Amino acid sequence: MSITAEGWIVFLLIGLVAGFLASLIVGGGGLIGCLVSGVIGAFVGGFLFRYFGISLGIENALVVEIIHATVGAIIVVLLARLIV
């Protein structure tokens, strides 16, 4: 399975939006910081929502992915603050 260039761009944009939303909620900043926390958060949030079987009941897949990534980014930022 390979991801096209458009897929990577969408993935990075979702990460950027999620990182930005997470920075609004828990603080933080910077474009790179938002992107990194959002991309890592996308993996963490996607895993956690699937692992616990949580379904949001939202039809729009893009909105669901942004919510998953934002929740994951919040968790990543909070864990990073505990470690550092």
MARBA-3410 file (N, C-alpha, C, O; in Angstrom, 1 decimal):
84
0.8,-1.2,0.0,0.0,0.0,0.0,0.9,1.2,0.0,1.7,1.4,0.9 ~ 0.7,2.1,-1.0,1.5,3.3,-1.0,0.6,4.5,-1.0,-0.5,4.5,-1.4 ~ 1.2,5.6,-0.4,0.4,6.8,-0.2,0.9,7.8,-1.3,2.1,7.9,-1.5 ~ 0.0,8.4,-2.0,0.3,9.4,-3.0,0.8,10.7,-2.4,0.6,10.9,-1.2 ~ 1.3,11.6,-3.2,1.7,12.9,-2.7,0.5,13.6,-2.1,0.7,14.3,-1.1
-0.6,13.5,-2.7,-1.8,14.2,-2.2,-2.2,13.6,-0.8,-2.6,14.4,0.1 ~ -2.0,12.3,-0.6,-2.3,11.7,0.7,-1.4,12.2,1.8,-1.8,12.4,2.9 ~ -0.1,12.4,1.4,0.8,12.9,2.4,0.5,14.3,2.8,0.6,14.7,3.9 ~ 0.1,15.1,1.8,-0.2,16.5,2.1,-1.5,16.6,3.0,-1.5,17.4,3.9 ~ -2.5,15.8,2.7,-3.7,15.8,3.5,-3.3,15.3,5.0,-3.8,15.9,5.9
-2.5,14.3,5.0,-2.0,13.8,6.4,-1.3,14.9,7.1,-1.6,15.1,8.3 ~ -0.4,15.6,6.5,0.3,16.7,7.2,-0.6,17.9,7.5,-0.4,18.5,8.6 ~ -1.6,18.2,6.7,-2.5,19.2,7.0,-3.4,18.9,8.2,-3.7,19.7,9.1 ~ -3.8,17.6,8.3,-4.6,17.1,9.4,-3.7,17.2,10.7,-4.2,17.7,11.7 ~ -2.5,16.9,10.6,-1.6,17.0,11.7,-1.4,18.4,12.1,-1.3,18.7,13.3
-1.3,19.3,11.2,-1.1,20.7,11.5,-2.3,21.3,12.2,-2.2,22.0,13.2 ~ -3.5,21.0,11.7,-4.7,21.5,12.3,-4.9,20.9,13.7,-5.2,21.6,14.6 ~ -4.6,19.6,13.8,-4.7,18.9,15.1,-3.7,19.5,16.1,-4.1,19.8,17.3 ~ -2.5,19.7,15.7,-1.5,20.3,16.6,-1.9,21.8,17.0,-1.7,22.1,18.1 ~ -2.4,22.5,16.0,-2.9,23.9,16.4,-4.0,23.8,17.4,-4.0,24.6,18.3
-5.0,23.0,17.2,-6.1,22.9,18.1,-5.6,22.4,19.5,-6.1,22.9,20.5 ~ -4.7,21.5,19.5,-4.1,21.0,20.8,-3.4,22.1,21.5,-3.5,22.3,22.7 ~ -2.7,23.0,20.7,-1.9,24.1,21.3,-2.9,25.1,21.9,-2.6,25.8,22.9 ~ -4.1,25.3,21.3,-5.1,26.2,21.8,-5.6,25.7,23.2,-5.9,26.4,24.1 ~ -5.7,24.3,23.3,-6.3,23.7,24.4,-5.3,23.6,25.6,-5.7,24.0,26.7
-4.1,23.1,25.3,-3.2,22.9,26.4,-2.0,23.8,26.4,-1.1,23.7,27.2 ~ -1.9,24.7,25.4,-0.8,25.7,25.3,0.3,25.1,24.5,0.3,23.9,24.1 ~ 1.2,25.9,24.1,2.3,25.5,23.3,2.3,26.4,22.0,1.5,27.4,22.0 ~ 3.2,26.1,21.1,3.1,27.0,19.9,4.2,26.6,19.0,5.0,25.7,19.1 ~ 4.3,27.4,17.9,5.2,27.2,16.9,4.7,26.3,15.8,4.0,25.3,16.1
5.0,26.6,14.6,4.5,25.8,13.4,5.1,24.4,13.5,4.3,23.4,13.3 ~ 6.3,24.2,13.7,6.9,22.9,13.7,6.4,22.1,14.9,6.1,20.9,14.7 ~ 6.3,22.7,16.0,5.8,22.0,17.2,4.4,21.5,17.0,4.0,20.4,17.4 ~ 3.5,22.4,16.4,2.2,22.0,16.1,2.1,20.8,15.1,1.4,19.9,15.3 ~ 3.0,20.9,14.1,3.0,19.8,13.1,3.5,18.5,13.7,2.9,17.5,13.4
4.5,18.5,14.5,5.1,17.3,15.0,4.1,16.7,16.0,3.8,15.5,16.0 ~ 3.5,17.5,16.9,2.6,17.0,17.9,1.3,16.5,17.2,0.7,15.5,17.6 ~ 0.9,17.2,16.1,-0.3,16.7,15.4,-0.1,15.4,14.7,-1.0,14.6,14.7 ~ 1.0,15.3,14.0,1.3,14.0,13.3,1.5,12.9,14.2,0.9,11.8,14.0 ~ 2.2,13.0,15.3,2.4,12.0,16.3,1.0,11.7,16.9,0.6,10.6,17.2
0.3,12.8,17.2,-1.0,12.6,17.8,-2.0,11.9,16.9,-2.9,11.2,17.4 ~ -1.9,12.0,15.6,-2.7,11.3,14.7,-2.6,9.8,14.9,-3.6,9.1,14.9 ~ -1.3,9.4,15.0,-1.1,7.9,15.3,-1.6,7.5,16.6,-2.3,6.5,16.8 ~ -1.3,8.3,17.6,-1.7,8.0,19.0,-3.3,8.0,19.1,-3.9,7.0,19.6 ~ -3.9,9.0,18.6,-5.4,9.1,18.7,-6.0,8.0,17.9,-7.0,7.4,18.4
-5.6,7.8,16.7,-6.1,6.7,15.9,-6.1,5.4,16.6,-7.0,4.6,16.5 ~ -4.9,5.1,17.2,-4.7,3.8,17.9,-5.6,3.7,19.1,-6.3,2.7,19.2 ~ -5.7,4.8,19.9,-6.5,4.7,21.1,-8.0,4.6,20.8,-8.7,3.8,21.4 ~ -8.5,5.3,19.8,-9.9,5.2,19.5,-10.3,3.9,18.9,-11.3,3.3,19.3 ~ -9.4,3.3,18.2,-9.6,1.9,17.7,-9.5,0.9,18.8,-10.3,0.0,18.9
-8.5,1.0,19.6,-8.2,0.1,20.7,-9.4,0.0,21.7,-9.8,-1.1,22.1 ~ -9.9,1.1,22.0,-11.1,1.2,23.0,-12.4,1.1,22.3,-13.5,1.1,22.9 ~ -12.4,1.0,20.9,-13.7,0.8,20.2,-14.6,2.0,20.3,-15.8,1.9,20.3 ~ -14.0,3.2,20.3,-14.8,4.4,20.4,-15.2,4.9,19.1,-14.3,5.1,18.2 ~ -16.5,5.1,18.8,-17.0,5.6,17.6,-17.7,6.9,17.9,-18.6,7.0,18.8
-17.4,7.9,17.1,-18.0,9.3,17.3,-19.3,9.4,16.7,-20.1,10.3,17.0 ~ -19.7,8.6,15.7,-20.9,8.7,15.0,-21.0,9.8,14.1,-22.1,10.3,13.7 ~ -19.9,10.3,13.6,-19.8,11.4,12.7,-19.6,10.9,11.3,-18.8,10.0,11.1 ~ -20.4,11.4,10.3,-20.3,10.8,9.0,-19.1,11.3,8.2,-18.5,10.6,7.4 ~ -18.6,12.5,8.5,-17.5,13.1,7.7,-16.2,12.5,8.2,-15.8,12.8,9.4
-15.5,11.8,7.4,-14.2,11.1,7.8,-13.1,12.1,8.1,-12.3,11.8,9.0 ~ -13.1,13.2,7.4,-12.0,14.2,7.7,-12.2,14.8,9.1,-11.2,15.0,9.8 ~ -13.4,15.1,9.5,-13.7,15.6,10.8,-13.3,14.6,11.9,-12.7,15.0,12.9 ~ -13.6,13.4,11.6,-13.3,12.3,12.6,-11.8,12.2,12.7,-11.3,12.1,13.9 ~ -11.1,12.3,11.6,-9.6,12.2,11.7,-9.0,13.4,12.4,-8.0,13.2,13.2
-9.5,14.5,12.2,-9.0,15.7,12.9,-9.3,15.6,14.4,-8.4,16.0,15.2 ~ -10.5,15.1,14.8,-10.8,14.9,16.2,-9.8,13.9,16.8,-9.3,14.1,17.9 ~ -9.6,12.7,16.1,-8.7,11.7,16.6,-7.3,12.3,16.8,-6.7,12.1,17.8 ~ -6.8,13.0,15.8,-5.5,13.5,15.8,-5.4,14.6,16.9,-4.3,14.7,17.6 ~ -6.4,15.4,17.1,-6.4,16.4,18.2,-6.3,15.8,19.6,-5.5,16.2,20.4
-7.1,14.8,19.8,-7.1,14.1,21.1,-5.7,13.5,21.3,-5.1,13.6,22.4 ~ -5.2,12.9,20.3,-3.9,12.3,20.4,-2.8,13.3,20.6,-1.9,13.1,21.4 ~ -2.9,14.5,19.9,-1.9,15.5,20.1,-2.0,16.1,21.5,-0.9,16.4,22.1 ~ -3.1,16.2,22.1,-3.3,16.7,23.5,-2.6,15.7,24.4,-1.9,16.1,25.3 ~ -2.8,14.4,24.2,-2.1,13.4,25.0,-0.6,13.4,24.9,0.1,13.3,25.8
-0.2,13.6,23.6,1.3,13.7,23.4,1.9,14.9,24.1,3.0,14.8,24.7 ~ 1.3,16.0,24.0,1.8,17.3,24.6,1.8,17.1,26.1,2.8,17.5,26.7 ~ 0.8,16.6,26.7,0.7,16.4,28.1,1.8,15.4,28.6,2.4,15.6,29.6 ~ 1.9,14.3,27.9,3.0,13.3,28.2,4.4,13.9,28.1,5.3,13.7,28.9 ~ 4.6,14.7,27.0,5.9,15.4,26.9,6.2,16.3,28.0,7.3,16.4,28.4
5.2,17.0,28.5,5.4,17.9,29.6,5.7,17.2,30.9,6.5,17.7,31.7 ~ 5.1,16.0,31.1,5.5,15.2,32.2,6.9,14.7,32.2,7.6,14.6,33.2 ~ 7.4,14.4,31.0,8.7,13.8,30.9,9.8,14.9,31.0,10.8,14.7,31.6 ~ 9.5,16.0,30.3,10.5,17.1,30.3,10.5,18.0,31.5,11.2,18.9,31.6
END
